[in-house]
Amino acid sequence: MPIELHNFTWEGVRLVQVETQPHHIAGVLSNIRETLKSSDCEWEDIYSAYYDSEEDGTTTFYEGESAEAGKPGIWTYVVYDCDLGKEEVVTNLDIDTLDPALKLRRIVEEVIAATTISSPTEQVQRLRDIATENGISPEVLLSSKTEFQQNQSKHGFNEAASYVLEKNAELYRRLA
């Protein structure tokens, strides 16, 4: 029987929960970054994401505070094939799923804060420090910085443009 888990329907698989590792968090961060890059979403709008790691055969799910399940966290599962109808999820209640989600949020906040440092050299060094502290590739954070900056700039411009259009709506109406 198919399994419904983390907004997905799974068939022909057995999922065994394992501890989330730094490369899983980096993968989720990278996928969130791609979403931010290709949409008008902000970090707070991302309530769900996932990352498939070919390296270790896992799938990692992120659910934010606004997810329908109402329980934020990051879950990682090793995915095994199985016969249809024999699907199951093996969970481990000793695994803390909230801590990795809080870690991801902290990393994003630190990356955004690093974008305010005026010296590019100091920015890069701060991002390298964040990466080292969290066991994540510096390249992932360096590329994330660019996406978060572009996303913030895009939203800042959109807000300013909306404000100007709203304030001048009567003038534009008369001119038309």
C-alpha positions as CSV (number, residue, x, y, z in Angstrom):
1,M,0.0,0.0,0.0
2,P,1.5,3.4,-0.9
3,I,2.9,5.6,1.9
4,E,2.0,9.3,2.2
5,L,4.8,11.1,4.0
6,H,6.1,14.7,3.9
7,N,3.8,15.7,1.0
8,F,4.9,12.7,-1.1
9,T,3.3,9.4,-2.1
10,W,5.8,6.5,-2.1
11,E,5.3,3.1,-3.7
12,G,7.6,0.2,-3.7
13,V,10.0,1.6,-1.1
14,R,11.0,1.0,2.5
15,L,12.2,4.2,4.3
16,V,14.5,3.9,7.3
17,Q,15.1,7.0,9.2
18,V,18.7,8.0,9.9
19,E,20.5,11.0,11.5
20,T,20.6,14.1,9.3
21,Q,24.2,14.9,8.3
22,P,25.7,18.2,7.3
23,H,25.7,17.3,3.5
24,H,21.9,16.6,3.8
25,I,21.4,20.1,5.2
26,A,23.6,21.6,2.5
27,G,21.5,19.7,-0.1
28,V,18.2,21.1,1.3
29,L,19.8,24.6,1.4
30,S,20.9,24.3,-2.2
31,N,17.3,23.2,-3.3
32,I,15.8,26.1,-1.3
33,R,18.3,28.4,-3.0
34,E,17.1,27.2,-6.4
35,T,13.5,27.9,-5.4
36,L,14.3,31.4,-4.3
37,K,16.3,32.0,-7.5
38,S,13.4,30.9,-9.7
39,S,10.5,32.4,-7.9
40,D,9.2,35.4,-6.0
41,C,9.4,33.5,-2.7
42,E,11.3,34.7,0.3
43,W,12.9,32.4,2.9
44,E,9.8,32.6,5.1
45,D,7.6,31.4,2.2
46,I,9.5,28.1,2.0
47,Y,7.6,25.6,4.1
48,S,8.7,22.4,2.4
49,A,11.8,21.1,0.5
50,Y,13.6,17.9,-0.1
51,Y,17.0,16.6,-1.2
52,D,17.9,13.3,-2.8
53,S,21.5,12.2,-2.1
54,E,22.8,9.8,-4.6
55,E,26.0,9.6,-2.5
56,D,24.3,7.7,0.3
57,G,20.9,6.7,-1.1
58,T,19.0,9.0,1.2
59,T,16.1,11.5,0.8
60,T,16.0,14.4,3.3
61,F,12.8,16.4,3.9
62,Y,12.5,19.9,5.4
63,E,9.2,21.2,6.8
64,G,9.1,24.7,8.1
65,E,6.9,26.2,10.8
66,S,4.1,26.9,8.3
67,A,3.9,23.4,7.0
68,E,0.5,21.8,7.2
69,A,1.8,19.1,9.5
70,G,2.5,21.9,12.0
71,K,5.7,20.2,13.2
72,P,8.9,21.8,11.7
73,G,11.9,19.6,11.3
74,I,14.3,17.8,9.0
75,W,14.0,14.1,8.4
76,T,16.4,11.9,6.5
77,Y,15.6,8.4,5.3
78,V,17.6,5.7,3.5
79,V,15.4,4.5,0.7
80,Y,15.3,0.8,-0.2
81,D,13.3,-0.8,-2.9
82,C,10.7,-3.3,-1.9
83,D,7.7,-5.2,-3.3
84,L,4.5,-3.2,-4.0
85,G,2.2,-3.6,-1.0
86,K,5.2,-4.1,1.4
87,E,6.0,-0.4,1.8
88,E,6.9,0.8,5.3
89,V,8.5,3.7,7.2
90,V,10.9,2.7,10.0
91,T,11.3,5.7,12.3
92,N,13.8,6.3,15.1
93,L,12.2,8.3,18.0
94,D,15.7,9.0,19.4
95,I,16.5,11.2,16.4
96,D,16.0,14.9,16.9
97,T,14.3,16.3,13.8
98,L,13.9,19.8,15.1
99,D,17.6,20.6,15.7
100,P,18.6,20.2,12.0
101,A,15.8,22.6,11.0
102,L,16.9,25.1,13.5
103,K,20.4,24.7,12.3
104,L,19.3,25.4,8.7
105,R,17.4,28.5,9.8
106,R,20.4,29.8,11.7
107,I,22.7,29.2,8.7
108,V,20.4,31.1,6.4
109,E,20.2,34.0,9.0
110,E,24.0,34.0,9.3
111,V,24.4,34.0,5.5
112,I,22.0,36.9,5.1
113,A,23.8,38.8,7.9
114,A,27.1,38.2,6.2
115,T,25.8,39.9,3.0
116,T,25.7,43.2,5.0
117,I,29.5,43.2,5.6
118,S,30.9,45.9,3.3
119,S,34.3,44.3,2.6
120,P,34.0,41.5,0.1
121,T,37.1,39.8,1.6
122,E,35.5,39.9,5.1
123,Q,32.2,38.6,3.6
124,V,33.9,35.6,2.0
125,Q,35.9,34.9,5.2
126,R,32.7,35.0,7.3
127,L,30.9,32.6,4.9
128,R,33.9,30.3,5.1
129,D,33.7,30.4,8.9
130,I,30.0,29.6,8.8
131,A,30.6,26.7,6.5
132,T,33.4,25.3,8.6
133,E,31.3,25.7,11.8
134,N,28.5,23.7,10.2
135,G,30.4,21.1,8.2
136,I,29.1,22.5,4.9
137,S,31.1,23.1,1.7
138,P,32.1,26.8,1.5
139,E,31.0,26.8,-2.2
140,V,27.4,26.0,-1.1
141,L,27.3,29.0,1.2
142,L,29.1,31.3,-1.3
143,S,26.5,30.6,-4.0
144,S,23.7,30.8,-1.4
145,K,24.9,34.3,-0.5
146,T,24.4,35.5,-4.0
147,E,20.9,34.0,-4.2
148,F,19.8,35.5,-0.9
149,Q,21.2,38.9,-1.9
150,Q,19.4,38.8,-5.3
151,N,16.2,37.7,-3.6
152,Q,16.4,40.5,-1.1
153,S,17.2,43.1,-3.8
154,K,14.3,41.8,-6.0
155,H,11.8,42.1,-3.1
156,G,13.2,45.5,-2.0
157,F,12.7,46.8,-5.6
158,N,9.2,45.2,-5.9
159,E,8.1,46.8,-2.6
160,A,9.5,50.2,-3.6
161,A,7.8,50.0,-7.0
162,S,4.5,49.0,-5.4
163,Y,4.7,51.9,-3.0
164,V,5.4,54.4,-5.7
165,L,2.6,53.1,-7.9
166,E,0.2,53.1,-5.0
167,K,1.1,56.6,-4.0
168,N,0.8,57.9,-7.5
169,A,-2.3,56.0,-8.5
170,E,-4.5,59.0,-8.6
171,L,-2.0,61.0,-10.7
172,Y,-1.6,58.1,-13.2
173,R,-5.4,57.8,-13.4
174,R,-5.8,61.5,-14.2
175,L,-3.0,61.3,-16.8
176,A,-4.6,58.3,-18.6
